[in-house]
Amino acid sequence: MAAPNSAERKACWDARDKLWKCLDDSNDQAAPCQMFQGEFEANCPAQWVKYFTKRRDFLKYKAKMETEGFTPAEGPKQPS
């Protein structure tokens, strides 16, 4: 597989940005964003789709940790 050229990369990034904006606007509901999801998958290599999807999840998790903080889970109680 050849690397995407400049125009192909721009088309991919634009499709990604439109999808992410739609997901943000719809509170992460996928149904209203199906058109953007299809455009994103059509314009980006499959590995990029996988990477960007994981990246968005990570960025949302990171933002949540920065605003809400981290609360460790309670482990199993140790017998006395």
Summary of the structure (lengths in Angstrom):
residues: 80
radius of gyration: 17.8
end to end distance: 60.6
largest distance: 65.4
contacts: 155
relative contact order: 0.11
helix: 70%
strand: 0%
